[in-house]
Amino acid sequence: MLTSFIEGLLCCLTSKSVNAVVPVESSESADGYEFVEVKPGRVLRVRHIIPDRALVEEPSQGGSVSCKRKITVYRNGQLFIENLGERASAELKTCQNGDTEPNSTVEVELTDSRNSSPPVSVPGNNGASEKGGAGEAPAAGLADPSQQPRRRRRKPKRSVVIDCERKISGCKGTHADVALFFIHGVGGSLDIWGSQLDFFSRLGYEVIAPDLAGHGASSAPQIAAAYTFYALAEDMRLIFKRYARRRNILVGHSYGVSFCTFLAHEFPDQIHKMVMINGGGPTALEPSLLSIFNLPTCVLHCLSPLLAWSFLKAGFARQGAKEKQLLKENNAFNVSPFVLRAMMSGQYWPEGDEVYHAELTVPILLVHGMHDKFVPVEEDQRMAEILLMAFLKVLEDGSHMVMMECPDIVNTLLHEFFLWEPVTPPPPKKESKARPETAKAQTEDSRAVSETAKVRPATARQT
């Protein structure tokens, strides 16, 4: 989902090599921090805030979105997505500036994660703001068949049929059945979500934000196998099972988006909505053999000042005192070179390809900082095309760390998405009962038609 080079730059901002972990016995503090032992000796710090709630009535059920689509992968790498039901597409496009043209098919070409952006045209790129998703970008981008190169389809390699109906209602934070999960990426910590955790907890939401292993104040095992994608994904699965409510919303940043996608597949009935912030395209993860993070840990430690400066230039739209302070405060970005190297080499997730993402049926908000030099906007546009229910927002004042640079804008955007409800289709009109005389006349007419049908074959043979 993200190129292997990108995220490791987050780690090189301090020289500490061992994370400070509170003993498991002190499981909770006054600040809402808990320390969860997911495995023996593997302790994760979690910020868990349960606000005081007033008893309120259950919100309206909103509407439902039907999903029926067929995903076919051919041996030449071609991916063909056919939306079999028109109801979901119509409702989605109504929410996207009233665009109600039906979306029938999406045809793209699979590419390797190390390659550049794929040859998919996305319309309406105005630079400052871009909306896309299952309803808008594919239909307009592929409307003209002459724009697409002709490919001869062969026998399908894989075919997946999705048929589901998902109910979506408003998620008011005063309800105890809603929980928000925030998952950071490589080199970060739960502290990068400080503005979001404070904002939504004040609104009455229950928020849960863990530190990945080796990050923040979580334990940092000194074995590389502890930082593979599957090891970290298992940690997030156990954290989710511990804190999940009836309706759960996942918010991921960068590498953390991959874990949100993993959880959405593991718990499809419990995930209500998702937010992907600068997550990149829907490609399978594979570590790069030529990455600078394959250097020995001692060399990475010496290069820390240079890498920190490089990240400041590429990860923030502006490089002032405010941005430098954001990188240093609250124990954020305190990762040892060993953890960094293991994290980057452990990003192996072959299942996370385009088909894997196309199977997601939850509503997803994509947030992208326009000045992000790590993740091109084309990758998030590609993601918006593959996903069934996706809304892409590009913020012109943000970069890779957009939730720290523009906290007020991001908080408002997320809150509006949490409260979003699909359009409820009007109830079908009841047919009026016919009068007895009318019903009798209709019966006689049907008999006459039946007799005519019996005569016609004989007449045809005579002719």
GUNUGU-143425 format. One line per 8 residues: number of its first residue (from 1); their letters; for each residue x, y, z of C-alpha. Coordinates in nm, 2 decimals. Example, Ala and Ser with C-alpha at 12.3 -4.5 7.8 and 13.67 -1.06 7.14 Angstrom:
BEGIN
1	AS	1.23 -0.45 0.78  1.37 -0.11 0.71
//
This chain:
BEGIN
1	MLTSFIEG	0.00 0.00 0.00  0.29 0.23 0.05  0.65 0.22 -0.10  0.90 0.07 0.13  1.13 0.37 0.15  0.87 0.62 0.28  0.78 0.56 0.63  1.11 0.47 0.80
9	LLCCLTSK	1.22 0.83 0.80  0.97 0.89 1.08  1.20 0.71 1.33  1.52 0.90 1.31  1.44 1.19 1.53  1.59 1.08 1.86  1.89 0.87 1.97  1.71 0.66 2.23
17	SVNAVVPV	1.72 0.28 2.16  1.51 0.13 2.43  1.14 0.22 2.49  1.03 0.28 2.84  0.75 0.05 2.93  0.54 0.06 3.25  0.51 -0.28 3.42  0.20 -0.48 3.33
25	ESSESADG	0.07 -0.46 3.69  0.00 -0.08 3.66  -0.26 -0.14 3.39  -0.41 0.21 3.39  -0.32 0.57 3.48  -0.51 0.89 3.54  -0.44 1.00 3.18  -0.62 0.72 3.03
33	YEFVEVKP	-0.32 0.50 2.93  -0.33 0.13 2.96  -0.06 -0.13 2.91  -0.19 -0.45 2.74  0.02 -0.77 2.73  -0.09 -0.91 2.40  0.16 -1.19 2.42  0.40 -1.30 2.70
41	GRVLRVRH	0.66 -1.02 2.72  0.49 -0.82 2.44  0.33 -0.51 2.60  0.16 -0.24 2.41  0.07 0.10 2.54  -0.29 0.20 2.46  -0.46 0.53 2.52  -0.82 0.45 2.61
49	IIPDRALV	-1.06 0.73 2.69  -1.42 0.65 2.79  -1.60 0.98 2.83  -1.89 1.05 3.06  -2.21 1.00 2.86  -2.57 1.11 2.92  -2.84 0.86 2.84  -2.98 0.94 2.50
57	EEPSQGGS	-3.21 0.77 2.26  -3.08 0.54 1.99  -3.02 0.73 1.66  -3.23 0.66 1.35  -3.13 0.36 1.14  -3.04 0.58 0.85  -3.03 0.37 0.53  -2.89 0.06 0.38
65	VSCKRKIT	-2.65 0.02 0.09  -2.67 -0.30 -0.13  -2.36 -0.44 -0.28  -2.33 -0.69 -0.55  -2.02 -0.70 -0.77  -1.80 -0.94 -0.95  -1.43 -0.91 -0.95  -1.23 -1.10 -1.21
73	VYRNGQLF	-0.85 -1.12 -1.24  -0.71 -1.25 -1.57  -0.37 -1.41 -1.62  -0.23 -1.11 -1.81  -0.27 -0.90 -1.50  -0.60 -0.73 -1.60  -0.85 -0.66 -1.32  -1.22 -0.63 -1.42
81	IENLGERA	-1.48 -0.51 -1.16  -1.85 -0.53 -1.25  -2.11 -0.37 -1.03  -2.41 -0.60 -1.06  -2.65 -0.39 -0.85  -2.74 -0.03 -0.93  -2.89 0.06 -0.59  -2.56 0.10 -0.41
89	SAELKTCQ	-2.41 0.30 -0.70  -2.71 0.53 -0.72  -2.71 0.60 -0.34  -2.34 0.66 -0.34  -2.34 0.90 -0.63  -2.63 1.10 -0.48  -2.39 1.17 -0.19  -2.12 1.29 -0.42
97	NGDTEPNS	-2.24 1.63 -0.54  -2.56 1.48 -0.69  -2.38 1.28 -0.96  -2.63 1.01 -1.04  -2.49 0.85 -1.35  -2.48 0.47 -1.31  -2.15 0.30 -1.27  -2.13 -0.04 -1.43
105	TVEVELTD	-1.77 -0.16 -1.47  -1.42 -0.07 -1.37  -1.13 -0.20 -1.57  -0.77 -0.15 -1.46  -0.43 -0.32 -1.49  -0.25 -0.47 -1.20  0.10 -0.33 -1.14  0.38 -0.42 -0.90
113	SRNSSPPV	0.41 -0.20 -0.59  0.76 -0.10 -0.70  0.64 0.05 -1.03  0.50 0.40 -1.09  0.13 0.49 -1.09  -0.09 0.27 -1.32  -0.24 0.39 -1.64  -0.58 0.48 -1.50
121	SVPGNNGA	-0.73 0.81 -1.60  -0.90 1.01 -1.32  -1.12 1.30 -1.42  -1.19 1.63 -1.24  -0.84 1.69 -1.10  -0.86 2.05 -0.98  -0.55 2.03 -0.76  -0.71 2.16 -0.44
129	SEKGGAGE	-0.99 1.92 -0.40  -1.07 1.59 -0.55  -1.36 1.35 -0.49  -1.36 1.00 -0.62  -1.46 0.65 -0.54  -1.68 0.37 -0.64  -1.93 0.60 -0.79  -1.75 0.88 -0.96
137	APAAGLAD	-1.39 0.83 -1.09  -1.43 0.49 -1.26  -1.75 0.58 -1.45  -1.62 0.91 -1.59  -1.26 0.79 -1.65  -1.37 0.48 -1.85  -1.67 0.63 -2.02  -1.50 0.64 -2.36
145	PSQQPRRR	-1.38 0.29 -2.47  -1.14 0.44 -2.72  -0.93 0.58 -2.44  -0.85 0.24 -2.31  -0.61 0.01 -2.49  -0.77 -0.31 -2.63  -0.68 -0.62 -2.44  -0.77 -0.97 -2.54
153	RRKPKRSV	-0.92 -1.14 -2.23  -0.82 -1.50 -2.16  -0.95 -1.75 -1.91  -0.99 -1.59 -1.57  -0.73 -1.67 -1.31  -0.95 -1.57 -1.02  -1.31 -1.46 -0.98  -1.48 -1.33 -0.67
161	VIDCERKI	-1.85 -1.25 -0.63  -1.96 -1.01 -0.35  -2.33 -0.99 -0.25  -2.41 -0.81 0.07  -2.63 -0.54 0.22  -2.49 -0.31 0.49  -2.69 -0.08 0.72  -2.54 0.26 0.79
169	SGCKGTHA	-2.66 0.50 1.05  -2.53 0.81 1.21  -2.26 0.75 1.48  -2.33 1.00 1.75  -2.05 1.00 2.00  -2.28 0.99 2.30  -2.37 0.63 2.23  -2.19 0.35 2.41
177	DVALFFIH	-2.19 0.12 2.11  -1.94 0.33 1.90  -1.57 0.31 1.94  -1.30 0.49 1.73  -0.96 0.31 1.67  -0.66 0.52 1.56  -0.35 0.33 1.42  -0.03 0.51 1.34
185	GVGGSLDI	0.24 0.41 1.09  0.62 0.34 1.10  0.81 0.55 1.34  0.51 0.72 1.49  0.32 0.67 1.81  -0.03 0.72 1.94  0.08 1.08 2.03  0.06 1.18 1.66
193	WGSQLDFF	-0.32 1.15 1.71  -0.32 1.39 2.01  -0.55 1.65 1.85  -0.79 1.38 1.72  -0.81 1.19 2.05  -0.89 1.51 2.25  -1.14 1.64 2.00  -1.35 1.32 1.97
201	SRLGYEVI	-1.33 1.23 2.34  -1.47 1.57 2.42  -1.76 1.50 2.18  -1.84 1.19 2.37  -1.67 0.92 2.16  -1.48 0.63 2.31  -1.13 0.64 2.15  -0.86 0.37 2.15
209	APDLAGHG	-0.51 0.44 2.01  -0.23 0.18 2.05  0.14 0.21 2.01  0.28 -0.05 1.77  0.55 -0.28 1.91  0.88 -0.09 1.93  0.70 0.24 1.91  0.61 0.50 2.17
217	ASSAPQIA	0.60 0.34 2.51  0.53 -0.02 2.39  0.79 -0.29 2.44  1.06 -0.33 2.18  1.17 -0.70 2.14  1.52 -0.74 1.99  1.42 -0.99 1.73  1.34 -0.89 1.37
225	AAYTFYAL	1.05 -1.14 1.35  0.86 -0.93 1.61  0.81 -0.65 1.35  0.67 -0.84 1.05  0.34 -0.73 0.91  0.17 -1.04 1.03  0.31 -1.01 1.39  0.19 -0.64 1.41
233	AEDMRLIF	-0.14 -0.73 1.25  -0.20 -1.00 1.51  -0.13 -0.74 1.78  -0.39 -0.51 1.63  -0.64 -0.80 1.61  -0.60 -0.87 1.98  -0.63 -0.50 2.07  -0.95 -0.47 1.85
241	KRYARRRN	-1.11 -0.78 2.02  -1.04 -0.63 2.36  -1.19 -0.29 2.30  -1.44 -0.34 2.02  -1.80 -0.23 2.05  -2.10 -0.30 1.83  -2.01 -0.03 1.58  -1.64 0.04 1.53
249	ILVGHSYG	-1.47 0.30 1.31  -1.10 0.25 1.21  -0.87 0.55 1.14  -0.52 0.46 1.00  -0.23 0.67 0.88  0.03 0.55 0.63  0.14 0.20 0.72  -0.14 0.19 0.98
257	VSFCTFLA	-0.39 0.19 0.69  -0.28 -0.16 0.60  -0.37 -0.28 0.95  -0.71 -0.12 0.92  -0.77 -0.30 0.60  -0.66 -0.63 0.76  -0.91 -0.57 1.05  -1.19 -0.49 0.81
265	HEFPDQIH	-1.14 -0.83 0.65  -1.11 -1.01 0.98  -1.42 -0.84 1.14  -1.65 -0.74 0.85  -1.97 -0.73 1.06  -1.81 -0.52 1.34  -1.64 -0.25 1.13  -1.88 0.03 1.06
273	KMVMINGG	-1.66 0.28 0.86  -1.29 0.34 0.78  -1.07 0.64 0.73  -0.74 0.61 0.53  -0.50 0.90 0.57  -0.22 0.91 0.32  -0.22 0.54 0.29  -0.12 0.50 -0.08
281	GPTALEPS	-0.25 0.26 -0.34  -0.41 -0.08 -0.31  -0.09 -0.28 -0.38  0.05 -0.58 -0.20  0.34 -0.50 0.04  0.69 -0.61 -0.04  1.02 -0.48 0.11  1.26 -0.32 -0.12
289	LLSIFNLP	1.60 -0.49 -0.15  1.77 -0.16 -0.25  1.63 0.05 0.04  1.86 0.26 0.25  1.70 0.09 0.55  1.88 -0.23 0.47  2.20 -0.07 0.60  2.34 -0.19 0.93
297	TCVLHCLS	2.18 -0.04 1.24  2.49 0.14 1.34  2.50 0.32 1.00  2.14 0.42 1.04  2.21 0.56 1.38  2.48 0.78 1.23  2.25 0.89 0.95  1.97 0.99 1.19
305	PLLAWSFL	2.02 1.37 1.17  2.02 1.35 0.79  1.71 1.13 0.77  1.53 1.35 1.03  1.60 1.66 0.81  1.49 1.47 0.50  1.16 1.37 0.66  1.09 1.72 0.78
313	KAGFARQG	1.13 1.85 0.43  0.91 1.58 0.27  0.66 1.50 0.54  0.55 1.86 0.62  0.42 2.13 0.38  0.61 2.39 0.59  0.94 2.35 0.78  0.91 2.60 1.07
321	AKEKQLLK	0.96 2.59 1.44  0.60 2.46 1.49  0.67 2.15 1.27  1.00 2.08 1.44  0.83 2.09 1.78  0.56 1.86 1.67  0.82 1.60 1.58  0.99 1.61 1.92
329	ENNAFNVS	0.71 1.64 2.18  0.52 1.38 2.36  0.76 1.09 2.29  0.65 1.07 1.93  0.89 0.93 1.67  1.12 0.76 1.93  1.22 0.45 1.75  1.56 0.27 1.76
337	PFVLRAMM	1.75 0.20 1.43  1.70 -0.18 1.50  1.32 -0.14 1.51  1.33 0.08 1.20  1.53 -0.17 1.00  1.31 -0.46 1.11  0.99 -0.27 1.04  1.09 -0.18 0.68
345	SGQYWPEG	1.22 -0.53 0.60  0.91 -0.69 0.75  0.66 -0.52 0.52  0.56 -0.83 0.34  0.19 -0.87 0.27  0.12 -1.04 -0.06  -0.25 -1.08 0.01  -0.31 -0.71 0.02
353	DEVYHAEL	-0.35 -0.66 -0.35  -0.62 -0.48 -0.55  -0.87 -0.77 -0.53  -0.82 -0.78 -0.15  -0.91 -0.41 -0.13  -1.20 -0.44 -0.38  -1.37 -0.69 -0.15  -1.41 -0.42 0.12
361	TVPILLVH	-1.78 -0.32 0.16  -1.76 -0.06 0.44  -1.78 0.32 0.36  -1.42 0.46 0.35  -1.30 0.82 0.36  -0.96 0.88 0.19  -0.77 1.19 0.32  -0.46 1.30 0.13
369	GMHDKFVP	-0.23 1.60 0.18  -0.16 1.76 -0.15  0.20 1.84 -0.07  0.28 1.48 0.04  0.61 1.39 -0.13  0.60 1.03 0.00  0.26 0.92 -0.14  0.15 1.06 -0.48
377	VEEDQRMA	-0.21 1.16 -0.50  -0.25 0.92 -0.79  -0.21 0.63 -0.55  -0.51 0.74 -0.34  -0.70 0.81 -0.66  -0.64 0.45 -0.76  -0.75 0.34 -0.42  -1.07 0.54 -0.46
385	EILLMAFL	-1.14 0.36 -0.79  -1.09 0.01 -0.65  -1.30 0.05 -0.33  -1.68 0.01 -0.35  -1.78 0.30 -0.12  -1.49 0.56 -0.11  -1.48 0.94 -0.08  -1.15 1.11 -0.15
393	KVLEDGSH	-1.06 1.44 0.00  -0.74 1.62 -0.09  -0.63 1.90 0.15  -0.42 2.16 -0.02  -0.25 2.28 0.31  -0.13 1.94 0.42  0.14 1.69 0.35  0.21 1.34 0.48
401	MVMMECPD	0.14 1.44 0.85  -0.18 1.62 0.76  -0.35 1.53 1.09  -0.08 1.72 1.28  -0.05 2.01 1.03  -0.42 2.07 0.99  -0.59 1.92 1.30  -0.90 2.14 1.29
409	IVNTLLHE	-0.97 2.06 0.93  -0.91 1.69 0.96  -1.12 1.67 1.28  -1.41 1.84 1.11  -1.38 1.62 0.80  -1.37 1.30 1.01  -1.66 1.41 1.22  -1.88 1.48 0.92
417	FFLWEPVT	-1.80 1.14 0.78  -1.88 0.97 1.11  -2.22 1.14 1.11  -2.29 1.06 0.74  -2.59 0.85 0.65  -2.67 0.71 0.31  -2.98 0.82 0.12  -3.27 0.61 0.22
425	PPPPKKES	-3.46 0.50 -0.09  -3.84 0.59 -0.09  -4.07 0.31 0.00  -4.24 0.13 -0.30  -4.58 0.25 -0.39  -4.86 0.02 -0.30  -5.07 -0.09 -0.59  -5.44 0.00 -0.55
433	KARPETAK	-5.68 -0.29 -0.54  -5.90 -0.31 -0.85  -6.28 -0.31 -0.83  -6.46 -0.64 -0.88  -6.60 -0.53 -1.22  -6.25 -0.43 -1.33  -6.10 -0.75 -1.21  -6.36 -0.95 -1.39
441	AQTEDSRA	-6.30 -0.76 -1.71  -5.92 -0.82 -1.68  -5.99 -1.19 -1.64  -6.20 -1.20 -1.95  -5.93 -1.01 -2.14  -5.67 -1.25 -2.03  -5.88 -1.54 -2.15  -5.92 -1.38 -2.49
449	VSETAKVR	-5.55 -1.33 -2.52  -5.49 -1.70 -2.42  -5.74 -1.82 -2.69  -5.57 -1.59 -2.95  -5.23 -1.74 -2.86  -5.37 -2.09 -2.92  -5.49 -2.00 -3.26  -5.18 -1.82 -3.39
457	PATARQT	-4.95 -2.13 -3.42  -5.20 -2.31 -3.64  -5.24 -2.00 -3.86  -4.87 -1.97 -3.89  -4.84 -2.33 -4.01  -5.11 -2.28 -4.27  -4.92 -1.98 -4.40
//
